Amino acid sequence: MKHTLRQVFHSGKFVTGFSIFMGLLLIVIIYPLIITDAPLAIISQGTFFPPGIYVSTYDSIYSPTTYTLMLDDAAAKRIANKLSNEDRLAMQDWLVKDGIPENEIDIANTAILLDLWGKNFDPTRQFPEMTFAKVQYYRRLDASLKGILSTEGVIIAANNAQTGTLEQIGTVNQSDYVNLNKVANVRVLPLGTDNFGRDVLTELIRATGVSLQIGVVAGTIATLIGLILGLLAGYIGGLVDDVIMFITNLFTVIPGFVLLILLSFSIGQEKRGAVTIAVVIGFTSWVWTARAVRSQVVSLRNRDHVNLSKLSGHSIVHIIVADILPYIASYVVMAFILQISSGILAEAGLSILGLGPRTTEVPTLGLMMNWAMIYQAQILGKWWAYFPVIVTIALITFSLNLMNTGLDQVFNPALRD
Amino acid sequence: MKGYRKYFLNKLLWFLVTFVFAFILNFILPRLMPGDPVAAIVARLAQGMSNTTGVQAIYQQYADLFGTQRPMLEQFFIYIRNVVHGDFGFSFSQYPRTVADTLKSAIGWTVCLQFPAIIVGWLIGNTLGALAAYLKGGFDKVLMPVSIFVSNFPAFGMAVILMVVFGVGLKWFPTSGGYGFDLIPNFSWTFIWSVIIHYQLPFWSIVLIAIGGQAIGMRSMSIYELNADYVKYSRFLGIKDWKIVGYVFRNAMLPQVTGLALSIGTMVGGALVAEIIFSYPGLGTTLLHAVMGQDYPLISASTLIITVMVLSANFIIEILYGIIDPRIKAAQAD
C-alpha cells in the first residue's frame, strides 16, 4: 500500500492533477471562512457590473481627512478618461473638415488632440453638410472640454433641513485625494456582478463547492452501483449474470443524457435540489463501471487464491472483500475519479437545458452558466459572467483526468513512456 | 456470408429489444412529473376569464383532447396509435400544432450537424492519436496534454468560446440560428451560403471536443499494439516500417470503432447542448423549448427520436464492425 502510494506520487501527471484539484478544494474551503457573504445575495441594482474596486462616492467625499497630491499628469489623465473614442473621432472629423491634414491628427494622443482642438475650433463656424444637431453637439463637446480643463474645485451643497435652501458644506479640489483605507465603504468585486447583481466570485466559489459535492455524490452512487452489480454478475454468474448484463447492455445503448433529461424532468422543478440531481446523475452513469468490474471479476474468479479461499470455507463476502476487491481497487478508484468529473459535466449540461437544480438555494457551475447564457453575457461581452465558470469546470475535469491518466500509467505498465 | 447472418440477427434482435425498452421509458418518465400540464395551458388560455364554469369547460375539453385523465395503460395505447400515425399527438405548448410538425425540420438540422461533425472529429482524432503514438517525442508531448484538456472541456464551454472569439470578436461567423433571420428557406445561393456560414461554429465546436477523446484512446491503443510481439517479429523479418504501421493502425482501429459506437450517445448529448448555445434550429433547441413549456409530448418525442438516432447509429456501426473484423466471422463459423 505504502509502496503503491509512493509510486503514484512519483507520477508527474498525477501530482499535477492532484495539486490543481487540492488547490481548488482549498479555495472552496477557505474562502467562505474569510468572506462570509451570502453567495446569492443581490448586492447591486442593475446587471453585469464590470470587475473592479467599487469605492463609495459619498463616503469618499465625507472622508475625515483629504490629502493634497500635486501630480503632473492628473489633468491629462482626467481628460483622457473623460473623452470617449466616439468624441475623439468626432473631433478628428471636425478638424479634417476644417482643413487640417488627417495624418497630423493622432486621436490616441490626448494632449496633441486637445492642443489642435483648442487652436482651431470655432463654435460659430458652420459646414454646409452638417446638421444643426451636430453643430450643437460640437458646441457641447467644446464646453465640456473647457469645463474639464478648468482648475476650480466643485462645491458640495446640502439641503438645510430648517430653511430648505441649499448650503455650501465643502469644496472638492482637483488635487484632493482620499486614502482608500480611510473610506468606510469599499467593495472589491474581482469578477464583477452577474445578471442578477450578485458578486460573481463569491457565487463562483460556492458554486464550485456545490458542483464538487454533486460530482462526489454522483460518482459515489455510480461507482457503488457499478461495483455491486459488477461483483454480483461476475462472481455469482449464471442467471444473476444474465439478468444484470441484460440491464447493463440496455443502458449502454440508451443514451445516458436522454435518461437524465427524462428523469430530471419527471422529478419536477420543486423537488430538484442539488442532491437530487446528483442522485439522478449517479443512477444514470453506473453502466461502464459495472461492465468493467464484471469482466475483471470473471477473470479473477478462477484464480488459485480465490479457489483456495473457497476450499477454506470462507464466506462469499469474505472472498469478495479479501481476495477480489484488492485486485480491482485501482480500477475502481480510477473509475470513481472519472465519474466525479463526468457528474460535474452532466450537471452543467442539464442546467443549460433548464433542468438543473432549482435556483433559489445554492448556485452550481451549471446554473451560473445557464444564467449567463439566458442573459446573453457572451454576446454582450460580459466575459466575467461566463468565462471564469468555464475555466473552473475545465480545471476540475482536467485535473481529475490528469490524475486518472497518471494512475493509469502506474497501474498499466504498457502505457508508460 | 452465412456466418454473418447469425451475427446480424443477434444485433437486430438487440436493437429491437432496446428500442421497446427505451420507448416505454420515454412514455412513462415524463408522465410521472408532478403538476398538471393541462392546468398550465388552461391558465394561459383563460386569462381574464371570470366565469368558473367556462374555465372548467375549457379544462375538460383539453383534458379530453390530450387524454391526461385516462388510465396510464389507455394513454399508452393512444400514444402508440399517435406514433404509428406519425404525428406523436398534439404539442402542449404549441397547440394546435402536432409534435411531428414541430419536430420535422429540427431532425434534419440535427442529423446534418451532428453526424458529420462526430465522424470528422473521430477521423481527425484517430489520425492524431496514431501519429502521437508512432512519432512520440515533441509531437506526443504537446498533443497529449492538449487532447486531455480539450476532451475534458465542457461541450458548452467550447461552444461559447468559439462563439465569443469568432462570432462576437472577429465577426467571421454569425452567433446564432441555422440561417439568416431575414431569409426564408429556399434553394437560392444566398440561403445556402447563409446555412454554410451558420454551420461552421456549431460544427467545429463538436469536432474539437470529439478529436481530444478519440486521440487519447487511439494513442493508448497504438502504443499497446506497437509493443506487441507481431510488430517485433515483423521488424525481424525486415518488413517495411510503413507496412507495419498499416497493420498496427488497423488493429488499433477496431476497438476505436466499438468505442465510437459506445460513445456516440454521450457525444450526441454534448452536441445537443452546443446546439442550444448557438440557437441552432435542431433537436437540442426544440428540447429546450419543450422543457420551458412543460410540454411532455414534445419532450417524449424528442428524446425518443434522439434515442432512435443513437440506437440506429450503434446498429450500423456494429454491422460495419462485423464486416471489417475478421474475428467475428471466425467466431460465427464455429
Chai-1 contact restraints between the chains, C-beta under 6 A:
chainA,res_idxA,chainB,res_idxB,connection_type,confidence,min_distance_angstrom,max_distance_angstrom,comment,restraint_id
A,L250,B,T18,contact,1.0,0.0,6.0,A-B,restraint_1
A,L250,B,F21,contact,1.0,0.0,6.0,A-B,restraint_2
A,V253,B,T18,contact,1.0,0.0,6.0,A-B,restraint_3
A,V253,B,L311,contact,1.0,0.0,6.0,A-B,restraint_4
A,V253,B,N314,contact,1.0,0.0,6.0,A-B,restraint_5
A,I254,B,A22,contact,1.0,0.0,6.0,A-B,restraint_6
A,I254,B,T307,contact,1.0,0.0,6.0,A-B,restraint_7
A,P255,B,G265,contact,1.0,0.0,6.0,A-B,restraint_8
A,P255,B,V310,contact,1.0,0.0,6.0,A-B,restraint_9
A,F257,B,G269,contact,1.0,0.0,6.0,A-B,restraint_10
A,V258,B,T303,contact,1.0,0.0,6.0,A-B,restraint_11
A,V258,B,I306,contact,1.0,0.0,6.0,A-B,restraint_12
A,V258,B,T307,contact,1.0,0.0,6.0,A-B,restraint_13
A,L262,B,L29,contact,1.0,0.0,6.0,A-B,restraint_14
A,L262,B,T303,contact,1.0,0.0,6.0,A-B,restraint_15
A,F265,B,P30,contact,1.0,0.0,6.0,A-B,restraint_16
A,S266,B,L29,contact,1.0,0.0,6.0,A-B,restraint_17
A,S266,B,P30,contact,1.0,0.0,6.0,A-B,restraint_18
A,S266,B,L32,contact,1.0,0.0,6.0,A-B,restraint_19
A,S266,B,M33,contact,1.0,0.0,6.0,A-B,restraint_20
A,G268,B,M33,contact,1.0,0.0,6.0,A-B,restraint_21
A,G268,B,P34,contact,1.0,0.0,6.0,A-B,restraint_22
A,L345,B,P154,contact,1.0,0.0,6.0,A-B,restraint_23
A,A348,B,P154,contact,1.0,0.0,6.0,A-B,restraint_24
A,G349,B,V273,contact,1.0,0.0,6.0,A-B,restraint_25
A,I352,B,F156,contact,1.0,0.0,6.0,A-B,restraint_26
A,I352,B,V273,contact,1.0,0.0,6.0,A-B,restraint_27
A,L353,B,L288,contact,1.0,0.0,6.0,A-B,restraint_28
A,L353,B,V291,contact,1.0,0.0,6.0,A-B,restraint_29
A,G354,B,V291,contact,1.0,0.0,6.0,A-B,restraint_30
A,G354,B,M292,contact,1.0,0.0,6.0,A-B,restraint_31
A,L355,B,V291,contact,1.0,0.0,6.0,A-B,restraint_32
A,Q378,B,V160,contact,1.0,0.0,6.0,A-B,restraint_33
A,Q378,B,M163,contact,1.0,0.0,6.0,A-B,restraint_34
A,Q378,B,V164,contact,1.0,0.0,6.0,A-B,restraint_35
A,Y386,B,V160,contact,1.0,0.0,6.0,A-B,restraint_36
A,I390,B,G157,contact,1.0,0.0,6.0,A-B,restraint_37
A,I393,B,P154,contact,1.0,0.0,6.0,A-B,restraint_38
A,A394,B,F153,contact,1.0,0.0,6.0,A-B,restraint_39
A,T397,B,N152,contact,1.0,0.0,6.0,A-B,restraint_40
A,F398,B,F149,contact,1.0,0.0,6.0,A-B,restraint_41
A,F398,B,N152,contact,1.0,0.0,6.0,A-B,restraint_42
A,N401,B,I148,contact,1.0,0.0,6.0,A-B,restraint_43
A,N401,B,N152,contact,1.0,0.0,6.0,A-B,restraint_44
A,A414,B,Y224,contact,1.0,0.0,6.0,A-B,restraint_45
A,L415,B,S220,contact,1.0,0.0,6.0,A-B,restraint_46
